[in-house]
Amino acid sequence: MDTLGFSKVAALTEWFETWFDEDYALLYAHRDAEEARLAVGRALRVAPELSEGPVLDLGCGAGRHLEILRRANPLAFGMDLSRVLLGMAPSGLRPWLLRGDMRALPVKPGTLSGVCLWFTPFGYFSDDENHALMHSLGGLLRHGGVLVMDYLNADLVARTLVPEDTVERAGVRIISQRKLEGDRLVKRMDLTHLDTGQRREAVESVRLYHPTDLQEMAVRAGLRLRRVMGTYSGEAFTPDSPRWIGIFEKAW
């Protein structure tokens, strides 16, 4: 048991099955519609294919990116595992949302103009499953279709890791501990609702892939790199960029 008192029993359930709920939305409330507007706008300029034909926003959560994308492309739709986050989506989006596990995508191969993965919904699984997911994403795209992968900058994360911090958001105190455990970034959180004293624990665990690893995976999935950005506003990627945003196109 570590200093936050995490139970070994919690490991029996995959972290992503239980974490993406109202507390998650609260903790990441600063990832807002304005950030999404900037990111989607830049992606549409780099990859205009996103404005035509069916496009999947995978791991769409409450739909902040999808809502903006659909202004340009009424065939865009979203999918997420979290019933809670999907329920938080604007009512007008709900006919365009699917609930499911990204490891079993209910989409016919070769039918999509684009797939978007915003705010690091990649790397949750084992290496074999992550590689299989990339291969599946490549297979869903028609020739010339695009994949937008918004991922963290693994090297920057490793260099600047904050081992522990405490924040308060809307009456919730969150104590977070971060560690590199092998090739994974693991964040363990203790959340206390200050008005009721209700307490819960949560975990995030993401496989850290370097850009070359992601590109090699993409090539094996039939994709080639079109552009890399380091910010949502489209700045070039550098070792100190906060994000690694790869735009890939279906090569064959």
Buried (B, 14 or more C-beta within 10 A) or exposed (E): EEEBEBEEEEEEEBBBEBBBBEBBBBBEEEBEEEBBBBBBBBBBEBBEBBBEBBBBBBBBBBBBBBBBBBEBBEBBBBBBBBEBBBEBBEEEBEEBBBEEBBEEBEBEEEEBBBBBBBBBBBBBBEEEEBBBBBBBBBBBBBEEBBBBBBBBBBBBBEEEEEEEEEEEBEEBBBBBBBEEEEBBBBBBBBBBBEEEEEEBBBBBBBBBBBBEBBBBBBBEBBBEBBBBBBBBEBBEBEEEBBBBBBBBBBBE
